[in-house]
Amino acid sequence: MDSATSKHVVTNDQPGWKTEEYHGKQMHVCAESRVPENDALAGHGEQWTFKVRITGAGTGPMDQEAASATSDPELFYSTQAVAEDMGFLRGRELIEGTTLSNSVSS
């Protein structure tokens, strides 16, 4: 994370959404738990996905977005924190115009 241009912004108006500012834009990420689709998978069985929305500075996650993406439906993340981190990574990619992670733009 580019600490010189990114800062964590606490938003309590939209439960579940976490916000970070990056290069003058706001990235809003919501990690969601989903029902395990394959009981045969080893591990603790939690499956997390994310949504990310990019908006102008000072706006909320439900405002008009400049760009958005969701995690790849074929992938899942083992914890909420990992899903959130991947959502913010995808948000930075959207702002910078790159596509390195596995996600689906909408």
ABEGO torsion letter per residue (X at the ends): XBAAABBBBBBAABBGBBBBBBGGBBBBBBBBBBBBABAABBEAGBBBBBBBBBBBBGBBAABBBABBBBBBAABBBABAAAAAAAAAAAAAAAAAGBBABBBBBX
